[in-house]
Amino acid sequence: MALSAVFFALMALAAKLASARLSGGEVALFRFAFMLLPALAPGVARKALTYQRLDLLFYRGVFGGVAVLLYFLAIAHVPVGIATLLNYSSPVFSVSFAALFLGEPADARLLLPSAAALAGLALAAGWGGGARFGGWELAGLASSILSGAAVAAIRAARRTEGSWAVYGSFTLFGLLAALPFGLAGFQRPTPREWLLLAAVGATSVAAQLLMTYAYRWVTNLQAGVLAQLTVVISLLLGAGVLGDRLRPLQLVGILLTLAGVVGVLWLHSAPRAVE
């Protein structure tokens, strides 16, 4: 799960570099196209088409595919670390979807860390600090909400479905979601951009398979906390490679968001007292 987080951060950096000229929708389209290649291998294709709960695979594919599309659209216009922070606040929203998909009870204690995380997101994305909080930041936040639904669907699906079936549904529906956005204003990639797109695809495949495989055994707390490594690494890469600079209030928001997300994960995973 930790290695998956590293690959996701590298994917975000490659996507940001590729979208300097290409649209976020086009980069997302190529990501899903590259991700489809392993699923086309004869032995893998059979596993990807073996399923028991088509409804859960549909939820995972649609929610996850649209979430990634929105995430890539945000990456193209927002600093990579902030876009990743917005996307990775999904545990705040996954609790509600876990109640829907998994029948897990909601806990009133989650309100405080959830509110802290949302306040932190607003500060990190620019509210009240002089930075702009606009449509692309909202796209990043929407990607987080849908990611929360996708994570709950993954956890539900992995009870009965193989990792390749989950992977295949995500890749197929993501490709369909990104297709109209990628073809609109399509630009032929340069050789350098092809290398970046290949890096996006390779890191996506590695990260997705590792994450899907791990979800069968890790707890929600372990998965959520380890996934936050992606945010930290993306922020560091944005500062070190791209020269992103964050305002003090944004740094406060980042810390508040991370604390709130971890708080949600901890409370959601802790056993409740029997009254």
N, C-alpha and C positions, 0 to 999 in steps of 0.2 A: 504493500500500500504506500509506503514511503517512497519507494522507487517510482511508482506511478505518479506521485506528486511532482517529483523532479522532472519526469518526462513531460507532464502537462505544462510546467513552467517554461521549459525549452520550446514547447509547441507555441505557447503564447508569444514568446520573443520572436520566433521565426514568422509567425502570422503578422506581427506588428511590422517587421521589416518588409515583408512581402506586400503589405497594404499601403506602403508609401506611395505606390502608383496604382496598384490593382485595388478594386473595391473589396470591402469586407465580404460581400456576398460571393464574389468570385473565388476568394481564398477559401471560404467555407465549402464551396462546391468542389474545389480540388481536394480539400481535406477528405471529404466523404468519398470522392472517387478513388483516392489512394487507399482509403480504409476498406473499400469494397474488394480490392484485389485479393487479399488473403482468403476472403469468404468464397471466392470463385473456384478455389482448388477443389478437385473432385471429392476427396474425403471430408474436407471441411464443409463444403456445400451441403452434403448429406446431413451433417450434424446441425448446420444452421437451419435446415428445414425440418428438423425433428423437434416437435413441441407438444405440450399438453394444454397450456393455457394461452391461447392466442390473444385473449383480451389483455392480459398483463404485458405481453410482448408489444401489442399495439400501443398501450399507454407509454411504455418505456421508450418506444421508437419515436412517437409523435412529440411527447414532452421533451425528451432529450435532444431530438433533432432540431426542433425550433429553438430550444435553449442555446444550443451551440451556434446556430445562425445568428441569433441576437447578440451573443457574446462576441462573435467575430465582427459584427457590424459595430459594436461598441469599441473593440480593440482598434479599429481603423481610425477612430476619432477621439479616443480618450487615452491618456497615459496607460501603458500596459498593466502597471501595478494596480491602478485604480479600477480598471475594467475587470481585472481578475478578482480583486477584493469584492466588487459588486456581485460577480458571478458566484463566488465561493461563500457568500452569506446564505446559501441555500439551506443549511441545517435549520435556520430560523423558521423557514417555511415548510421544511420536510416533516415537521412534527404533525402539522395538520393533515398532510397527505398520508402520513403513516397511520393516523387514526382512520382514514378512509380505506386505504388498501390493506392494512395489516391488523386493524382493530385495536391498535395500541391506545390506551386512555391518555387524554390530555391532562396536563398538570397545571394548576393555576400558578404555581411557583415559576413557571416558564415565562410569565408575562414580564417580569423585571429584566432578566437578561435579554429577552427578545426586544424590549423597548430600548435597552442600551445599545444593542447591535444596530437597530434601525437608526437611532440617533447618530451613532458613529458613522454609519454609511452616508448619512446626509452631510456630516462634516467632511468626511474624506472625499466625497464627490464634489464638494465646493460650496455647499450652502453656508452662508454667513461668513465666508472667509475670503471673498473677493474673486474666487474662481467661479467658472461658469457651471451651473447645474441645469442641463438642458435635456433635449430629446435623446441624445446618445447615452447619457448617464441613466436615463429612464429605461432605455433598451437594455443596458447592463443589469439593472435591477429586475426587469422582467425576465431576463435570462436566469436570474437566481431563483425566482418563484417557480419557473418551469423546471429548473434543475432539481428543486426540492421535490417536485412531483415525480421526476424521473428516478431520483434516488430511492424513493419509497417503492416505486414500481420495480426497480432492480432487486431490492431486498425481497419483495414478494415473489418475483419471478424466479429467483435463484433457489427457492424452496423446491421447485419442480422442474425448472428448465436448465439446460446446459449453458455453459458460458458462450458457446458459439451461436446459439439461438438468440440469446440476449444481444450479443454483439451484432448479429446480422440484422435484427429488427431496428436497432439504433442506426446502423449504417444506411439501410434502405430508406427509412422514413426521413433521415437527415438529408440524404441526397435529393429526395423529392422536394423537401422544403427549401433547400438552397438553390435548386435548379432555376427558377424564374429570376431570383436575385443575381445569380451568377451570370446568366446569359444577358441580362439587361446591362448594356454598356460594356460588354465583354471586350477585354484587351488582350492581345496575344502576349504571353509572358516572354521576357528576355531570358537569355541563358542564366543569368544570376537569379532571376525570379523563379525559374524552374527549379534551381537548387534549393531555394527557400521553400517552395511549395512541396518539394520532395521531403525536406526536413519536417515540415508541418505534418505531412502524411505519415512518415516513419515514426515520429515521436507520438502521434495520435494513436497509431496502431499499438505501439508498445504500452503506452499509458492505459489505453482502454482495456486491453486484454488483462494486464496486471490488476487493474481495478476490479473488473468483472470477476476475475478468478478469486480475488481476495474477499469479496463481499460474502462469499459463502461461509467464511469462518470468522472474520473480524466482527466485533461488536459495533454498534452505531457510534459509540463514543470513540473507539479506536480509529474507525474509518474517518469520522469527521475531524478529529484533532489532527491526524496525520495529513489529511487533505489540505489543512491550512498551511502546510509547508509550501504549497504551490503559491499562495499569496505572498509569503515572505520572500521566496526565491524570485518571484516575478518583480516585486518591488526592488530588490537588490539588482536584478538584471536591468530593470528600467533605469535605475540611477547610474549603474556602472557602465552599461553599454550604450544606452540611448541618451544619457544626460538628463533624465527627468529630475525635476526639483519639486519638492513638496513643501507647502506652507506649514508653519507650526500647527495651525488648527487642523490641517489635514492629517498630520502625524497623530494628533490626539484622537481624531476620528478613527484612524486605522487601529490604534491600540484598543479603543473602546469597542470597535466592531469585533476584533479578534477575541477580546475578553467576553463579550456578549455571546458570540457563537459557541465558544468553549463552555460557557455557563449553561447554555441551552442543551448542548450535548451531554454535559455531566448530569444535569437534573433529569433529562429525559432517560438516561441509562440507569440512574440510581434507583434501587428498589424503593417503593413508597411504603410508608409506615402503615401497619394494619391498625385500624381504629376499632 
